[in-house]
């Protein structure tokens, strides 16, 4: 897996929404789906077993062989 960095906003949202770094990495490694927003920005989403808040999603910017998570969401719907 490529290097994953987290913006301050993403960390704040992960704490607020009780999303662990392990869950984010799980979403990125094995997403249920990906929506490409632009050349370098994607939304990856996944239903996580044991969670009751629908699908989790992360918005990621791809850069220099790595990825930066810019936000994390719960109750994501396609």
PDB file with SEQRES, HELIX, SHEET and CRYST1 records, atoms N, CA, C and O in Angstrom:
SEQRES   1 A   78  UNK UNK UNK UNK UNK UNK UNK UNK UNK UNK UNK UNK UNK          
SEQRES   2 A   78  UNK UNK UNK UNK UNK UNK UNK UNK UNK UNK UNK UNK UNK          
SEQRES   3 A   78  UNK UNK UNK UNK UNK UNK UNK UNK UNK UNK UNK UNK UNK          
SEQRES   4 A   78  UNK UNK UNK UNK UNK UNK UNK UNK UNK UNK UNK UNK UNK          
SEQRES   5 A   78  UNK UNK UNK UNK UNK UNK UNK UNK UNK UNK UNK UNK UNK          
SEQRES   6 A   78  UNK UNK UNK UNK UNK UNK UNK UNK UNK UNK UNK UNK UNK          
HELIX    1 AA1 UNK A    8  UNK A   16  1                                   9    
HELIX    2 AA2 UNK A   21  UNK A   29  1                                   9    
SHEET    1 AA1 5 UNK A   4  UNK A   6  0                                        
SHEET    2 AA1 5 UNK A  66  UNK A  76  1                                        
SHEET    3 AA1 5 UNK A  55  UNK A  63 -1                                        
SHEET    4 AA1 5 UNK A  41  UNK A  47 -1                                        
SHEET    5 AA1 5 UNK A  33  UNK A  36 -1                                        
CRYST1    1.000    1.000    1.000  90.00  90.00  90.00 P 1           1          
ATOM      1  N   UNK A   1       0.843  -1.185   0.000  1.00  0.00           N  
ATOM      2  CA  UNK A   1       0.000   0.000   0.000  1.00  0.00           C  
ATOM      3  C   UNK A   1       0.884   1.242   0.000  1.00  0.00           C  
ATOM      4  O   UNK A   1       1.927   1.273   0.653  1.00  0.00           O  
ATOM      5  N   UNK A   2       0.460   2.257  -0.733  1.00  0.00           N  
ATOM      6  CA  UNK A   2       1.216   3.498  -0.770  1.00  0.00           C  
ATOM      7  C   UNK A   2       1.084   4.236   0.559  1.00  0.00           C  
ATOM      8  O   UNK A   2       0.207   3.936   1.369  1.00  0.00           O  
ATOM      9  N   UNK A   3       1.964   5.198   0.763  1.00  0.00           N  
ATOM     10  CA  UNK A   3       1.937   5.969   2.004  1.00  0.00           C  
ATOM     11  C   UNK A   3       0.632   6.759   2.108  1.00  0.00           C  
ATOM     12  O   UNK A   3       0.196   7.381   1.140  1.00  0.00           O  
ATOM     13  N   UNK A   4       0.020   6.729   3.281  1.00  0.00           N  
ATOM     14  CA  UNK A   4      -1.220   7.465   3.523  1.00  0.00           C  
ATOM     15  C   UNK A   4      -0.943   8.538   4.569  1.00  0.00           C  
ATOM     16  O   UNK A   4      -0.463   8.249   5.666  1.00  0.00           O  
ATOM     17  N   UNK A   5      -1.255   9.780   4.209  1.00  0.00           N  
ATOM     18  CA  UNK A   5      -1.151  10.902   5.149  1.00  0.00           C  
ATOM     19  C   UNK A   5      -2.563  11.362   5.461  1.00  0.00           C  
ATOM     20  O   UNK A   5      -3.496  11.081   4.710  1.00  0.00           O  
ATOM     21  N   UNK A   6      -2.715  12.060   6.556  1.00  0.00           N  
ATOM     22  CA  UNK A   6      -4.017  12.546   6.990  1.00  0.00           C  
ATOM     23  C   UNK A   6      -3.957  14.050   7.207  1.00  0.00           C  
ATOM     24  O   UNK A   6      -3.087  14.536   7.929  1.00  0.00           O  
ATOM     25  N   UNK A   7      -4.878  14.796   6.586  1.00  0.00           N  
ATOM     26  CA  UNK A   7      -4.949  16.229   6.837  1.00  0.00           C  
ATOM     27  C   UNK A   7      -5.485  16.440   8.250  1.00  0.00           C  
ATOM     28  O   UNK A   7      -6.086  15.537   8.833  1.00  0.00           O  
ATOM     29  N   UNK A   8      -5.268  17.622   8.791  1.00  0.00           N  
ATOM     30  CA  UNK A   8      -5.785  17.944  10.126  1.00  0.00           C  
ATOM     31  C   UNK A   8      -7.307  17.821  10.135  1.00  0.00           C  
ATOM     32  O   UNK A   8      -7.885  17.338  11.108  1.00  0.00           O  
ATOM     33  N   UNK A   9      -7.951  18.251   9.064  1.00  0.00           N  
ATOM     34  CA  UNK A   9      -9.406  18.153   8.962  1.00  0.00           C  
ATOM     35  C   UNK A   9      -9.845  16.688   9.017  1.00  0.00           C  
ATOM     36  O   UNK A   9     -10.810  16.357   9.705  1.00  0.00           O  
ATOM     37  N   UNK A  10      -9.143  15.813   8.295  1.00  0.00           N  
ATOM     38  CA  UNK A  10      -9.493  14.390   8.282  1.00  0.00           C  
ATOM     39  C   UNK A  10      -9.366  13.792   9.681  1.00  0.00           C  
ATOM     40  O   UNK A  10     -10.242  13.044  10.115  1.00  0.00           O  
ATOM     41  N   UNK A  11      -8.299  14.109  10.379  1.00  0.00           N  
ATOM     42  CA  UNK A  11      -8.099  13.586  11.738  1.00  0.00           C  
ATOM     43  C   UNK A  11      -9.223  14.055  12.651  1.00  0.00           C  
ATOM     44  O   UNK A  11      -9.756  13.277  13.442  1.00  0.00           O  
ATOM     45  N   UNK A  12      -9.578  15.325  12.539  1.00  0.00           N  
ATOM     46  CA  UNK A  12     -10.670  15.872  13.356  1.00  0.00           C  
ATOM     47  C   UNK A  12     -11.981  15.135  13.077  1.00  0.00           C  
ATOM     48  O   UNK A  12     -12.703  14.783  14.010  1.00  0.00           O  
ATOM     49  N   UNK A  13     -12.291  14.900  11.810  1.00  0.00           N  
ATOM     50  CA  UNK A  13     -13.528  14.207  11.441  1.00  0.00           C  
ATOM     51  C   UNK A  13     -13.492  12.733  11.863  1.00  0.00           C  
ATOM     52  O   UNK A  13     -14.508  12.187  12.291  1.00  0.00           O  
ATOM     53  N   UNK A  14     -12.336  12.096  11.744  1.00  0.00           N  
ATOM     54  CA  UNK A  14     -12.210  10.698  12.164  1.00  0.00           C  
ATOM     55  C   UNK A  14     -12.478  10.561  13.660  1.00  0.00           C  
ATOM     56  O   UNK A  14     -13.172   9.639  14.089  1.00  0.00           O  
ATOM     57  N   UNK A  15     -11.931  11.473  14.448  1.00  0.00           N  
ATOM     58  CA  UNK A  15     -12.163  11.445  15.891  1.00  0.00           C  
ATOM     59  C   UNK A  15     -13.640  11.688  16.178  1.00  0.00           C  
ATOM     60  O   UNK A  15     -14.264  10.956  16.946  1.00  0.00           O  
ATOM     61  N   UNK A  16     -14.181  12.710  15.558  1.00  0.00           N  
ATOM     62  CA  UNK A  16     -15.586  13.086  15.758  1.00  0.00           C  
ATOM     63  C   UNK A  16     -16.540  11.947  15.380  1.00  0.00           C  
ATOM     64  O   UNK A  16     -17.568  11.752  16.029  1.00  0.00           O  
ATOM     65  N   UNK A  17     -16.195  11.202  14.335  1.00  0.00           N  
ATOM     66  CA  UNK A  17     -17.083  10.167  13.799  1.00  0.00           C  
ATOM     67  C   UNK A  17     -16.648   8.753  14.186  1.00  0.00           C  
ATOM     68  O   UNK A  17     -17.188   7.771  13.677  1.00  0.00           O  
ATOM     69  N   UNK A  18     -15.678   8.656  15.081  1.00  0.00           N  
ATOM     70  CA  UNK A  18     -15.204   7.360  15.603  1.00  0.00           C  
ATOM     71  C   UNK A  18     -14.768   6.423  14.471  1.00  0.00           C  
ATOM     72  O   UNK A  18     -15.163   5.259  14.426  1.00  0.00           O  
ATOM     73  N   UNK A  19     -13.944   6.955  13.558  1.00  0.00           N  
ATOM     74  CA  UNK A  19     -13.397   6.175  12.451  1.00  0.00           C  
ATOM     75  C   UNK A  19     -11.902   6.001  12.713  1.00  0.00           C  
ATOM     76  O   UNK A  19     -11.173   6.982  12.859  1.00  0.00           O  
ATOM     77  N   UNK A  20     -11.456   4.760  12.773  1.00  0.00           N  
ATOM     78  CA  UNK A  20     -10.050   4.491  13.093  1.00  0.00           C  
ATOM     79  C   UNK A  20      -9.188   4.524  11.829  1.00  0.00           C  
ATOM     80  O   UNK A  20      -9.694   4.345  10.721  1.00  0.00           O  
ATOM     81  N   UNK A  21      -7.879   4.755  12.001  1.00  0.00           N  
ATOM     82  CA  UNK A  21      -6.968   4.666  10.861  1.00  0.00           C  
ATOM     83  C   UNK A  21      -7.032   3.281  10.199  1.00  0.00           C  
ATOM     84  O   UNK A  21      -6.905   3.171   8.980  1.00  0.00           O  
ATOM     85  N   UNK A  22      -7.227   2.237  10.993  1.00  0.00           N  
ATOM     86  CA  UNK A  22      -7.339   0.882  10.443  1.00  0.00           C  
ATOM     87  C   UNK A  22      -8.547   0.784   9.503  1.00  0.00           C  
ATOM     88  O   UNK A  22      -8.459   0.164   8.443  1.00  0.00           O  
ATOM     89  N   UNK A  23      -9.673   1.395   9.890  1.00  0.00           N  
ATOM     90  CA  UNK A  23     -10.852   1.380   9.027  1.00  0.00           C  
ATOM     91  C   UNK A  23     -10.597   2.151   7.738  1.00  0.00           C  
ATOM     92  O   UNK A  23     -11.002   1.714   6.662  1.00  0.00           O  
ATOM     93  N   UNK A  24      -9.922   3.301   7.844  1.00  0.00           N  
ATOM     94  CA  UNK A  24      -9.592   4.086   6.647  1.00  0.00           C  
ATOM     95  C   UNK A  24      -8.717   3.257   5.710  1.00  0.00           C  
ATOM     96  O   UNK A  24      -8.971   3.211   4.506  1.00  0.00           O  
ATOM     97  N   UNK A  25      -7.704   2.611   6.244  1.00  0.00           N  
ATOM     98  CA  UNK A  25      -6.817   1.796   5.413  1.00  0.00           C  
ATOM     99  C   UNK A  25      -7.572   0.625   4.799  1.00  0.00           C  
ATOM    100  O   UNK A  25      -7.300   0.249   3.658  1.00  0.00           O  
ATOM    101  N   UNK A  26      -8.507   0.045   5.528  1.00  0.00           N  
ATOM    102  CA  UNK A  26      -9.347  -1.030   5.001  1.00  0.00           C  
ATOM    103  C   UNK A  26     -10.187  -0.524   3.821  1.00  0.00           C  
ATOM    104  O   UNK A  26     -10.312  -1.203   2.802  1.00  0.00           O  
ATOM    105  N   UNK A  27     -10.755   0.664   3.969  1.00  0.00           N  
ATOM    106  CA  UNK A  27     -11.542   1.257   2.880  1.00  0.00           C  
ATOM    107  C   UNK A  27     -10.670   1.465   1.652  1.00  0.00           C  
ATOM    108  O   UNK A  27     -11.088   1.169   0.533  1.00  0.00           O  
ATOM    109  N   UNK A  28      -9.466   1.972   1.855  1.00  0.00           N  
ATOM    110  CA  UNK A  28      -8.579   2.261   0.723  1.00  0.00           C  
ATOM    111  C   UNK A  28      -8.059   0.990   0.051  1.00  0.00           C  
ATOM    112  O   UNK A  28      -7.890   0.958  -1.168  1.00  0.00           O  
ATOM    113  N   UNK A  29      -7.806  -0.054   0.837  1.00  0.00           N  
ATOM    114  CA  UNK A  29      -7.257  -1.285   0.271  1.00  0.00           C  
ATOM    115  C   UNK A  29      -8.324  -2.138  -0.408  1.00  0.00           C  
ATOM    116  O   UNK A  29      -8.059  -2.767  -1.432  1.00  0.00           O  
ATOM    117  N   UNK A  30      -9.534  -2.163   0.161  1.00  0.00           N  
ATOM    118  CA  UNK A  30     -10.603  -3.012  -0.370  1.00  0.00           C  
ATOM    119  C   UNK A  30     -11.935  -2.271  -0.375  1.00  0.00           C  
ATOM    120  O   UNK A  30     -12.854  -2.650   0.351  1.00  0.00           O  
ATOM    121  N   UNK A  31     -12.051  -1.210  -1.189  1.00  0.00           N  
ATOM    122  CA  UNK A  31     -13.297  -0.441  -1.199  1.00  0.00           C  
ATOM    123  C   UNK A  31     -14.435  -1.228  -1.850  1.00  0.00           C  
ATOM    124  O   UNK A  31     -14.206  -2.089  -2.701  1.00  0.00           O  
ATOM    125  N   UNK A  32     -15.668  -0.916  -1.432  1.00  0.00           N  
ATOM    126  CA  UNK A  32     -16.832  -1.454  -2.145  1.00  0.00           C  
ATOM    127  C   UNK A  32     -16.991  -0.719  -3.470  1.00  0.00           C  
ATOM    128  O   UNK A  32     -17.549  -1.257  -4.426  1.00  0.00           O  
ATOM    129  N   UNK A  33     -16.496   0.518  -3.516  1.00  0.00           N  
ATOM    130  CA  UNK A  33     -16.567   1.300  -4.743  1.00  0.00           C  
ATOM    131  C   UNK A  33     -15.715   2.545  -4.643  1.00  0.00           C  
ATOM    132  O   UNK A  33     -15.318   2.976  -3.560  1.00  0.00           O  
ATOM    133  N   UNK A  34     -15.445   3.111  -5.811  1.00  0.00           N  
ATOM    134  CA  UNK A  34     -14.651   4.343  -5.901  1.00  0.00           C  
ATOM    135  C   UNK A  34     -15.361   5.289  -6.855  1.00  0.00           C  
ATOM    136  O   UNK A  34     -15.821   4.885  -7.923  1.00  0.00           O  
ATOM    137  N   UNK A  35     -15.445   6.545  -6.462  1.00  0.00           N  
ATOM    138  CA  UNK A  35     -15.977   7.591  -7.324  1.00  0.00           C  
ATOM    139  C   UNK A  35     -14.838   8.565  -7.581  1.00  0.00           C  
ATOM    140  O   UNK A  35     -14.294   9.155  -6.648  1.00  0.00           O  
ATOM    141  N   UNK A  36     -14.481   8.731  -8.847  1.00  0.00           N  
ATOM    142  CA  UNK A  36     -13.399   9.663  -9.185  1.00  0.00           C  
ATOM    143  C   UNK A  36     -14.018  11.050  -9.341  1.00  0.00           C  
ATOM    144  O   UNK A  36     -14.906  11.253 -10.169  1.00  0.00           O  
ATOM    145  N   UNK A  37     -13.540  12.002  -8.537  1.00  0.00           N  
ATOM    146  CA  UNK A  37     -14.051  13.370  -8.594  1.00  0.00           C  
ATOM    147  C   UNK A  37     -13.258  14.238  -9.554  1.00  0.00           C  
ATOM    148  O   UNK A  37     -13.801  15.157 -10.167  1.00  0.00           O  
ATOM    149  N   UNK A  38     -11.986  13.946  -9.682  1.00  0.00           N  
ATOM    150  CA  UNK A  38     -11.124  14.680 -10.605  1.00  0.00           C  
ATOM    151  C   UNK A  38      -9.923  13.797 -10.902  1.00  0.00           C  
ATOM    152  O   UNK A  38      -9.876  12.641 -10.481  1.00  0.00           O  
ATOM    153  N   UNK A  39      -8.962  14.337 -11.619  1.00  0.00           N  
ATOM    154  CA  UNK A  39      -7.776  13.557 -11.993  1.00  0.00           C  
ATOM    155  C   UNK A  39      -7.061  12.969 -10.782  1.00  0.00           C  
ATOM    156  O   UNK A  39      -6.543  11.854 -10.842  1.00  0.00           O  
ATOM    157  N   UNK A  40      -7.034  13.727  -9.673  1.00  0.00           N  
ATOM    158  CA  UNK A  40      -6.255  13.284  -8.514  1.00  0.00           C  
ATOM    159  C   UNK A  40      -7.076  13.131  -7.234  1.00  0.00           C  
ATOM    160  O   UNK A  40      -6.500  12.922  -6.166  1.00  0.00           O  
ATOM    161  N   UNK A  41      -8.412  13.230  -7.313  1.00  0.00           N  
ATOM    162  CA  UNK A  41      -9.241  13.128  -6.104  1.00  0.00           C  
ATOM    163  C   UNK A  41     -10.286  12.035  -6.277  1.00  0.00           C  
ATOM    164  O   UNK A  41     -10.997  11.977  -7.280  1.00  0.00           O  
ATOM    165  N   UNK A  42     -10.359  11.152  -5.248  1.00  0.00           N  
ATOM    166  CA  UNK A  42     -11.347  10.071  -5.273  1.00  0.00           C  
ATOM    167  C   UNK A  42     -12.124  10.019  -3.958  1.00  0.00           C  
ATOM    168  O   UNK A  42     -11.676  10.506  -2.921  1.00  0.00           O  
ATOM    169  N   UNK A  43     -13.308   9.408  -4.045  1.00  0.00           N  
ATOM    170  CA  UNK A  43     -14.057   9.030  -2.852  1.00  0.00           C  
ATOM    171  C   UNK A  43     -14.079   7.510  -2.856  1.00  0.00           C  
ATOM    172  O   UNK A  43     -14.576   6.896  -3.800  1.00  0.00           O  
ATOM    173  N   UNK A  44     -13.545   6.906  -1.812  1.00  0.00           N  
ATOM    174  CA  UNK A  44     -13.591   5.450  -1.654  1.00  0.00           C  
ATOM    175  C   UNK A  44     -14.576   5.167  -0.525  1.00  0.00           C  
ATOM    176  O   UNK A  44     -14.557   5.836   0.508  1.00  0.00           O  
ATOM    177  N   UNK A  45     -15.439   4.169  -0.731  1.00  0.00           N  
ATOM    178  CA  UNK A  45     -16.440   3.871   0.294  1.00  0.00           C  
ATOM    179  C   UNK A  45     -16.561   2.380   0.520  1.00  0.00           C  
ATOM    180  O   UNK A  45     -16.224   1.562  -0.336  1.00  0.00           O  
ATOM    181  N   UNK A  46     -17.064   2.050   1.728  1.00  0.00           N  
ATOM    182  CA  UNK A  46     -17.173   0.642   2.109  1.00  0.00           C  
ATOM    183  C   UNK A  46     -18.122   0.498   3.297  1.00  0.00           C  
ATOM    184  O   UNK A  46     -18.136   1.332   4.203  1.00  0.00           O  
ATOM    185  N   UNK A  47     -18.901  -0.555   3.275  1.00  0.00           N  
ATOM    186  CA  UNK A  47     -19.720  -0.931   4.427  1.00  0.00           C  
ATOM    187  C   UNK A  47     -18.815  -1.734   5.355  1.00  0.00           C  
ATOM    188  O   UNK A  47     -18.255  -2.754   4.954  1.00  0.00           O  
ATOM    189  N   UNK A  48     -18.673  -1.272   6.594  1.00  0.00           N  
ATOM    190  CA  UNK A  48     -17.795  -1.933   7.570  1.00  0.00           C  
ATOM    191  C   UNK A  48     -18.655  -2.775   8.510  1.00  0.00           C  
ATOM    192  O   UNK A  48     -19.578  -2.266   9.145  1.00  0.00           O  
ATOM    193  N   UNK A  49     -18.343  -4.061   8.591  1.00  0.00           N  
ATOM    194  CA  UNK A  49     -19.085  -4.948   9.491  1.00  0.00           C  
ATOM    195  C   UNK A  49     -18.963  -4.454  10.926  1.00  0.00           C  
ATOM    196  O   UNK A  49     -17.899  -4.019  11.368  1.00  0.00           O  
ATOM    197  N   UNK A  50     -20.081  -4.535  11.639  1.00  0.00           N  
ATOM    198  CA  UNK A  50     -20.079  -4.136  13.039  1.00  0.00           C  
ATOM    199  C   UNK A  50     -20.431  -2.678  13.260  1.00  0.00           C  
ATOM    200  O   UNK A  50     -20.660  -2.259  14.394  1.00  0.00           O  
ATOM    201  N   UNK A  51     -20.477  -1.901  12.185  1.00  0.00           N  
ATOM    202  CA  UNK A  51     -20.864  -0.493  12.311  1.00  0.00           C  
ATOM    203  C   UNK A  51     -22.307  -0.346  11.858  1.00  0.00           C  
ATOM    204  O   UNK A  51     -22.753  -1.039  10.945  1.00  0.00           O  
ATOM    205  N   UNK A  52     -23.027   0.553  12.496  1.00  0.00           N  
ATOM    206  CA  UNK A  52     -24.447   0.726  12.183  1.00  0.00           C  
ATOM    207  C   UNK A  52     -24.717   2.029  11.443  1.00  0.00           C  
ATOM    208  O   UNK A  52     -25.870   2.444  11.326  1.00  0.00           O  
ATOM    209  N   UNK A  53     -23.666   2.682  10.941  1.00  0.00           N  
ATOM    210  CA  UNK A  53     -23.846   3.985  10.293  1.00  0.00           C  
ATOM    211  C   UNK A  53     -23.659   3.914   8.782  1.00  0.00           C  
ATOM    212  O   UNK A  53     -23.001   4.770   8.189  1.00  0.00           O  
ATOM    213  N   UNK A  54     -24.250   2.871   8.154  1.00  0.00           N  
ATOM    214  CA  UNK A  54     -24.217   2.723   6.704  1.00  0.00           C  
ATOM    215  C   UNK A  54     -22.765   2.644   6.225  1.00  0.00           C  
ATOM    216  O   UNK A  54     -21.902   2.160   6.957  1.00  0.00           O  
ATOM    217  N   UNK A  55     -22.495   3.103   5.034  1.00  0.00           N  
ATOM    218  CA  UNK A  55     -21.136   3.025   4.487  1.00  0.00           C  
ATOM    219  C   UNK A  55     -20.268   4.161   5.018  1.00  0.00           C  
ATOM    220  O   UNK A  55     -20.745   5.274   5.240  1.00  0.00           O  
ATOM    221  N   UNK A  56     -18.987   3.861   5.217  1.00  0.00           N  
ATOM    222  CA  UNK A  56     -17.997   4.882   5.517  1.00  0.00           C  
ATOM    223  C   UNK A  56     -17.356   5.290   4.203  1.00  0.00           C  
ATOM    224  O   UNK A  56     -17.256   4.485   3.277  1.00  0.00           O  
ATOM    225  N   UNK A  57     -16.923   6.534   4.122  1.00  0.00           N  
ATOM    226  CA  UNK A  57     -16.256   7.003   2.917  1.00  0.00           C  
ATOM    227  C   UNK A  57     -15.108   7.924   3.306  1.00  0.00           C  
ATOM    228  O   UNK A  57     -15.153   8.612   4.326  1.00  0.00           O  
ATOM    229  N   UNK A  58     -14.083   7.915   2.466  1.00  0.00           N  
ATOM    230  CA  UNK A  58     -12.964   8.834   2.636  1.00  0.00           C  
ATOM    231  C   UNK A  58     -12.706   9.535   1.315  1.00  0.00           C  
ATOM    232  O   UNK A  58     -12.785   8.928   0.247  1.00  0.00           O  
ATOM    233  N   UNK A  59     -12.399  10.811   1.402  1.00  0.00           N  
ATOM    234  CA  UNK A  59     -12.001  11.578   0.224  1.00  0.00           C  
ATOM    235  C   UNK A  59     -10.491  11.654   0.262  1.00  0.00           C  
ATOM    236  O   UNK A  59      -9.896  12.063   1.259  1.00  0.00           O  
ATOM    237  N   UNK A  60      -9.879  11.251  -0.847  1.00  0.00           N  
ATOM    238  CA  UNK A  60      -8.426  11.119  -0.912  1.00  0.00           C  
ATOM    239  C   UNK A  60      -7.882  11.869  -2.121  1.00  0.00           C  
ATOM    240  O   UNK A  60      -8.437  11.797  -3.217  1.00  0.00           O  
ATOM    241  N   UNK A  61      -6.784  12.588  -1.900  1.00  0.00           N  
ATOM    242  CA  UNK A  61      -6.059  13.221  -2.993  1.00  0.00           C  
ATOM    243  C   UNK A  61      -4.801  12.394  -3.211  1.00  0.00           C  
ATOM    244  O   UNK A  61      -4.035  12.144  -2.280  1.00  0.00           O  
ATOM    245  N   UNK A  62      -4.600  11.970  -4.467  1.00  0.00           N  
ATOM    246  CA  UNK A  62      -3.417  11.186  -4.823  1.00  0.00           C  
ATOM    247  C   UNK A  62      -2.315  12.140  -5.245  1.00  0.00           C  
ATOM    248  O   UNK A  62      -2.526  13.033  -6.066  1.00  0.00           O  
ATOM    249  N   UNK A  63      -1.108  11.933  -4.659  1.00  0.00           N  
ATOM    250  CA  UNK A  63       0.002  12.828  -4.980  1.00  0.00           C  
ATOM    251  C   UNK A  63       1.342  12.153  -4.755  1.00  0.00           C  
ATOM    252  O   UNK A  63       1.535  11.462  -3.755  1.00  0.00           O  
ATOM    253  N   UNK A  64       2.253  12.351  -5.670  1.00  0.00           N  
ATOM    254  CA  UNK A  64       3.636  11.875  -5.538  1.00  0.00           C  
ATOM    255  C   UNK A  64       3.759  10.454  -5.010  1.00  0.00           C  
ATOM    256  O   UNK A  64       4.563  10.195  -4.115  1.00  0.00           O  
ATOM    257  N   UNK A  65       2.978   9.539  -5.548  1.00  0.00           N  
ATOM    258  CA  UNK A  65       3.064   8.147  -5.140  1.00  0.00           C  
ATOM    259  C   UNK A  65       2.426   7.845  -3.805  1.00  0.00           C  
ATOM    260  O   UNK A  65       2.509   6.714  -3.325  1.00  0.00           O  
ATOM    261  N   UNK A  66       1.789   8.832  -3.191  1.00  0.00           N  
ATOM    262  CA  UNK A  66       1.124   8.634  -1.914  1.00  0.00           C  
ATOM    263  C   UNK A  66      -0.307   9.134  -1.975  1.00  0.00           C  
ATOM    264  O   UNK A  66      -0.797   9.539  -3.029  1.00  0.00           O  
ATOM    265  N   UNK A  67      -0.959   9.100  -0.846  1.00  0.00           N  
ATOM    266  CA  UNK A  67      -2.344   9.548  -0.752  1.00  0.00           C  
ATOM    267  C   UNK A  67      -2.508  10.385   0.506  1.00  0.00           C  
ATOM    268  O   UNK A  67      -1.913  10.090   1.543  1.00  0.00           O  
ATOM    269  N   UNK A  68      -3.324  11.441   0.405  1.00  0.00           N  
ATOM    270  CA  UNK A  68      -3.685  12.223   1.589  1.00  0.00           C  
ATOM    271  C   UNK A  68      -5.186  12.160   1.771  1.00  0.00           C  
ATOM    272  O   UNK A  68      -5.951  12.542   0.885  1.00  0.00           O  
ATOM    273  N   UNK A  69      -5.599  11.675   2.927  1.00  0.00           N  
ATOM    274  CA  UNK A  69      -7.010  11.639   3.274  1.00  0.00           C  
ATOM    275  C   UNK A  69      -7.387  13.051   3.698  1.00  0.00           C  
ATOM    276  O   UNK A  69      -6.791  13.602   4.623  1.00  0.00           O  
ATOM    277  N   UNK A  70      -8.386  13.646   3.019  1.00  0.00           N  
ATOM    278  CA  UNK A  70      -8.772  15.009   3.340  1.00  0.00           C  
ATOM    279  C   UNK A  70     -10.012  15.095   4.210  1.00  0.00           C  
ATOM    280  O   UNK A  70     -10.212  16.092   4.904  1.00  0.00           O  
ATOM    281  N   UNK A  71     -10.858  14.051   4.184  1.00  0.00           N  
ATOM    282  CA  UNK A  71     -11.991  13.972   5.093  1.00  0.00           C  
ATOM    283  C   UNK A  71     -12.507  12.552   5.161  1.00  0.00           C  
ATOM    284  O   UNK A  71     -12.185  11.722   4.311  1.00  0.00           O  
ATOM    285  N   UNK A  72     -13.307  12.277   6.172  1.00  0.00           N  
ATOM    286  CA  UNK A  72     -13.911  10.961   6.359  1.00  0.00           C  
ATOM    287  C   UNK A  72     -15.383  11.164   6.715  1.00  0.00           C  
ATOM    288  O   UNK A  72     -15.732  12.073   7.468  1.00  0.00           O  
ATOM    289  N   UNK A  73     -16.232  10.311   6.167  1.00  0.00           N  
ATOM    290  CA  UNK A  73     -17.678  10.491   6.328  1.00  0.00           C  
ATOM    291  C   UNK A  73     -18.339   9.198   6.775  1.00  0.00           C  
ATOM    292  O   UNK A  73     -17.830   8.107   6.518  1.00  0.00           O  
ATOM    293  N   UNK A  74     -19.474   9.326   7.444  1.00  0.00           N  
ATOM    294  CA  UNK A  74     -20.338   8.197   7.784  1.00  0.00           C  
ATOM    295  C   UNK A  74     -21.656   8.379   7.067  1.00  0.00           C  
ATOM    296  O   UNK A  74     -21.963   9.463   6.572  1.00  0.00           O  
ATOM    297  N   UNK A  75     -22.443   7.300   7.013  1.00  0.00           N  
ATOM    298  CA  UNK A  75     -23.755   7.324   6.353  1.00  0.00           C  
ATOM    299  C   UNK A  75     -23.662   7.765   4.901  1.00  0.00           C  
ATOM    300  O   UNK A  75     -24.527   8.485   4.404  1.00  0.00           O  
ATOM    301  N   UNK A  76     -22.601   7.325   4.223  1.00  0.00           N  
ATOM    302  CA  UNK A  76     -22.391   7.708   2.831  1.00  0.00           C  
ATOM    303  C   UNK A  76     -23.329   6.907   1.919  1.00  0.00           C  
ATOM    304  O   UNK A  76     -23.472   5.693   2.072  1.00  0.00           O  
ATOM    305  N   UNK A  77     -23.953   7.589   0.991  1.00  0.00           N  
ATOM    306  CA  UNK A  77     -24.806   6.954   0.004  1.00  0.00           C  
ATOM    307  C   UNK A  77     -24.342   7.354  -1.392  1.00  0.00           C  
ATOM    308  O   UNK A  77     -24.021   8.515  -1.647  1.00  0.00           O  
ATOM    309  N   UNK A  78     -24.314   6.381  -2.281  1.00  0.00           N  
ATOM    310  CA  UNK A  78     -23.890   6.648  -3.661  1.00  0.00           C  
ATOM    311  C   UNK A  78     -25.050   7.280  -4.407  1.00  0.00           C  
ATOM    312  O   UNK A  78     -24.926   7.593  -5.591  1.00  0.00           O  
TER     313      UNK A  78                                                      
END                                                                             
